[in-house]
Structures are given as structure tokens and as C-alpha cells.
Amino acid sequence: MLKPKQKKCIEMLICGQYTQAQIAKELKISEQTICNWKKNEEFAAELTEDMRICIQNLAPKAIRTMEKLLNSDSDNVR
């Protein structure tokens, strides 16, 4: 089972707004700790699954946006 800092790290990695250095500073850990966590099978599996869910949730919105852009009257937008 992942520790709270590991879960928070995954959340921050997926959000995409933070560098690894910023995450390490926020969680009061070293960047090397994050590197080590990424090598951990359980951590990596959780990160991959959470990313998959995030992408799956964003895909419909992205497709609708692309469809609107492709159907635009403006050649510059298309």
C-alpha cells in the first residue's frame, strides 16, 4: 500500500503543473526519492493506472473540441 506522500506525488505528477523538483520540495523529500519510487512496481502501476483514468476522462472533451475546430468556418482555425 502506498504512503500518503507517494499518493500525493502521483497526484502532482499527473496534474502536470509541477516539476519533479517542485514536487520534491513540496513533499519535503529528495528528487532521488521520487526516482526511486518510480522504479517501485506498486508506485509505477498506480501512476500508470491514474494516468490512464485521467486521459480516459479527458478524451471526450478533447474530441469534442477537435470536432468544433475542424468544423469551423475559418480556414485559419481548421
N, C-alpha and C positions, 0 to 999 in steps of 0.2 A: 504494500500500500504506500502511495506517495505521501510525502510530508507536505504540510501546508506551504512551505516555501517553494517546493517543487511544483505544486499545483499553481501557485501564483506566477511562477516563472513561465509555465506553459501558457497561461492566460496572457501574459505580457508579450511573449514571443508571437502568439497568434494574432494579437491585436495589431502588430506591425508598426507601432508608433515609437518603439524603443529600440535602441541598440543593445547589444549584449552587455556592453559596459554600463549603460544606464540601468539595465535590469539588475546587474550585479550590485551596483551602488544602492539601488532602492531596497534590495533584499539583504543588504549587508553581508554579501558573500563575494568570493573572487570570481573572475571570469573563468578561471580554470575549473571551478566547481561546476559551472554551467556546462562547460565542455565535457566534464566527467559525467554529468547527469545525462547529456545527450547520447553518451555511449552506453548508458544503462538500458537494458532491454525493456523494462517496465516503463521507464520515463519516455523512451523513444516511441513505444507503442501508444501511450496516452497522447503524446504530442501529435503523432500521425493521425490518430482517430479524431482528436479535437479539430485538427486542420481539415480533415475530410468533412466533418459536420459543418464547419464554418463555410467551406467552399460550396457544399451542397445547399446551404441556406441562402448564399449569395447568388447562386447561379440563376434562379428565376428572374431576379431583379436585373441582373446583367443582361440576360437575353431580351427582356422587355425593352431595356434602354437601347440595346443594339438595334432592335427591330425599329424603334422610333427613329433612330438616326438614319438607318438605311432607307426608310420610307419618307425622309424629309424632302420637301420641295426644293431645298437648296442644294445645288451641286457641291458647294464647299463643305457642307455638313456630311453629305454622302461620301 
